[in-house]
Amino acid sequence: MAQINVDVNGRPYAVGCEDGQEPHLQELAKMFDHQVRQVSQDMGQLGDTRLFLMGALMLADELYDAKNRLAAMQAEVARLEADRVRIEGRAVGALDAAASRIERLAASDA
């Protein structure tokens, strides 16, 4: 297990992670640090616990919104797929009808 140091609101914290996950954890820590610093700017210096709580809630809110947008996009993709299948079925039917008509015309000319 790897251990790295991350800075949040100007303070270092030692954090463990799986080997190879260090860059990912550093990026997550940067995101969290940004949120904590934003809370600190907006609300003034609170205790670390409150800053961290507010930062975590802000990230949770972003995650919640992202999940809702993803669900809406997945529903839209499903709707579009159903439309594609319906339209494709209509196109196949039209082509079959045209082919039958061509065959009837060819047979009547023969």
N, C-alpha and C positions, 0 to 999 in steps of 0.2 A: 504494500500500500504506500502510495506516494504522499508526501506532505508538502504543502506550499504555504507561503505567506501571502495574504491578500490585505489590501488596505481598504477600509471602509470609514469614511468621514475622517480621514487623516490618522487612523489608528491601525496598526498591524494586527492581523489575526492569523493564527496557524490553523490550517484546515487540511484534513485528510481526504484523499480521493483515490480512485482506482488508478493504477499505473496507466499512463497514456492520456488520462483525462485532464491533465494539468492545464493545457491551453483553454479547454472548454470552461473549466472552473474559473480561470482568470477572467474570461469574458463575462461569465455570470456575475462575478464579483464586481466587475466594472459597471455592469448594468445596475446592480443593487446600490453600489456607491453613488451612482448618478442620482438614483431615486432618493437616497438618504440626504444627499447634499441639496437636492431640490426642496425637500421637506424642510430642511434646516434654513434655507433661504426664505421660504414662504412663511414659516411659523416661528422662526427664531430658534435659538439653540435650546433644545429640549434634552432630556437625558437620553443616553444611548438606547435604552430599552424602548422609549417612546418613538425616537427617530427610526429605529429599526422596524418597529411595529407599523408605523405609518408608511415607511418605504415598502415593506412587505405587502401591505394592503393596496398600495398603488400598483405594484407589480401584479398582484392577484386580480385587480380590476382590469388591467390591460389583458391579462390572460383570459379572463372571463369574456371580455369583448372580442378577443381573437377567436375564442371557441365559438361564440355566437355567429361571427362572420363566416367561419369555416362551415358551420352547420347550414347557414343560409346558402353558401356557395355549393355545398354538396347537394342540397335540395334542388338548386337551380340546375346543376349538372344532371341530376336524375330526371328532372323535367325535360331538359333538352334531349337527353338520351331517349326518353319515351317519345318525344316529338320526332326524333330521327327515325326511330323504328316505325312509327305510324306513317311518316312521309315515304319511307323506303317501301313499306307495304303497298301504299297507293301507287308508287312509281312502278313497282313490279306488276301490279294489277293492270295499270295502263299499258305497259309494254306487252303483257300477255294478250290483252284485248287487241292491241294493234297488230301483233303477230297473227292472231286468229283471223282478223279481217284481211290481212295481206294474203294469208293462205287461202281464204275463201275467194278472194279476187283472182288469185293465180289459178285456182281450180276451175273457176267459171270461164276463164279465158282459154283454157286448154281444150 
